[in-house]
Amino acid sequence: GLLSTAHAAGLLAPGGRPGPSRPLTVAAYIASPGEPDVGPIRASVREAGGLVLLPIPASDGQLAWAMDDGHYRADERLPVQVPSGVPLGSGLSALITLGVVLLLVPALAVDESGTRLGQGGGYYDRLLSGLTERATAAGRGSTPAGGGGSAPEMLVAAVVHDDELLPARAIPRAAHDQPVAAVLTPTRFVRLSE
């Protein structure tokens, strides 16, 4: 399923970056019932010496990130599990600081134009909006206010079942919706373009 497709697409190979080979750093999620299970991907990255970060939804609408060490707890506000560890940071800045190169995001569906249908909390749209702002600012040669560093080379891939990848523009895109660059399903990996 997802693990073999991710390996075949080269998503879990730490190489391909300048400098000495570093372990892969991935941000993922704990699947809710009905979502594709990225647990085997997380385990594979950890077994290879990489770092996996998992989100903890915060009351301010941001995602805090903690290490996936295999220990989880129920979230007191939402029907999801979260890592038990102490958050290492919050929002996009934590992902950049920790060197995340692959961000796997949950979705109910995604279309081939990159529009993602989430659960409605807006956590990932806010996160992806920051990534878009940084990439735009980097293209202009500046950094957005309140953030150091440059836009990371971070691939954002929505993870869905095969039948949840829809034709382009099948999902209406609201102003706050942020597109994803790729889709991972149990049988294929697809890079998307507008």
N, C-alpha and C positions, 0 to 999 in steps of 0.2 A: 503494500500500500504506500502510504505517504513516505515512509523511510526509504524504500527502494527508489521511488520517483525522485526524491530529494537528492539521493546519491547519484542517480543517473544524470541529473541536471547539473551536477557539480556544485550544488548549494552548500554541501558540508565539507568541501575541500578547503583546508586552511591556506593553501598556496594561492598564487595569482596576485599577491600583493607585494609591493616593493619591500626590500629589506629581508631580514631573516624570517624564516617561517615562524609564525606565532599561532598559538591555539586559537581556534575559532570562538568568537563571542556572539551569541545569539540571544535575542529577546523573543520569547514565545508566550504561551498561556497554558492554563490547565483547562482542558476541554470540559464543557458542560454536557449533560446528556443530549445526544443527537448531533453534536459537533464532531468533525473529524478529530481523532485523537493524535495529537502531536507528541504524546509521551515517548514513543520510540525514537523520535528525532531528538528530543531533549536528552534521553538516555545515551544515545549514540554520541552526541557532542560531549557530554560529561565524560563518557568512557574514553574518548580520545584526548582528554585533558583540557577541553574547552570549558568556557563559562556560559551558563544559561541563566538569563534573568527572567523573572516572572513578575507580572503586574499585581499591585495591590491598589484597588480603586480608593482614592482619597475623597474626603468630603468636599474638597475644593474643586472637584471635577477633573483633577489630574491623576495620572498613574504614578505611584511610587514603584520602585523596582527593588526586588530582593533576589538573592541567589537561590537557584533551584538546587536544594541539597537533598531532596526526597522527602522532606517533612512539610506537611500542609495542615491547614486549619480552615474551618468554615469562616466566611466573611460575615461579620455581624449585621451588615446592612443589605447585602445582595446575596442572591442564591448561587454563589460561586465559591470555589476553594481558592485559597491564596497561600503563598509560601509562609512558613512559620518564622523565618528569620527576620532580622532587623533590616529595614530598607537601606539600600546603599545610596540612594538618591531618588530624585523625583523628576518626572517629565523627560523631555527630550535631552536636556543637558546631561542627565545621568547616562543615557544611552551613548551620547557622544563621548563623555569622559571615560566610560568603560570600554569604548571601542567596538560597539555593536556593528556588525556588518550585515546581519540578516535579521529582519524584524518580521516575524510571523504573526499575522493578526487574524482573529476569528471573524467570521462573516456568516450571515444567513444565506447570502447570495452575492455574486459579483458579476458584472457584465463585461464584455470584451472591450469596452471603452474605459474600464477601470473603476466604474462606480460600484461602491461597496455598500451593501445593506447590512447594517449592524443591529445591535439589540436596542438601540435608541437612547443609550446613556450619553453618547457623544464623547466618551473618553478617548477613543482612537482618532476621531475627527480632530479633536483639539491637539493631540500629539502629532498627527500628520500635518496639520496646518503649520505647526512650528517647523517641521522639516521642510515644507514647501517654502516658507519665509526665508529660512537659512539658505536654501539652494538658490532662491531668487537673489538674495543679497550677495551671495558669493559670486553669482554671475555678473553682478554690478561692481564687484570688488569691494564690498563692504560687509559688515556684520550687523545683524539686527540689534536694536537696543536691548540691553539686559542679557546678552549672551556672548560668551567668549568662544573662540575656536571657529573652525570653518564647518561648512556643511559636510557631513560624513559621507563616505561611500557606503551608504546603507541601502540595501535592497529591501523594499517593502512588498511582501507577498501575502495576499489573502489566502486563507486555507478553507476550502469548501469541498463538498462532495461533488462528483462529476456532474450530476444533474443540476447543481446550483451555479454552474458557470453558464451564463446566459448570453444571447447575442448582444452586440453593441447597442447602447442606448435603451436597453430593455428596462432599466431601472432609472426612474427620474432622478436627476441630480439637483439637490437644493444647494443654495449658496454656501452653506456650511459643510457640505459633503466634500471630503477630500479623496481624490482618486488614489488607487494603488498601482504599482508598476508591474505587478506580476500576480499570477494565481498558481497555487499548488493544489492539485487534487490527488486522490489515490492512484490515478493512472497517468497524469501528465503535469508538466510544468509549462506555463505559457507566459511569456513576456508580453505586456500589453502596451498599446500606444493609442493616443487620442485619434 
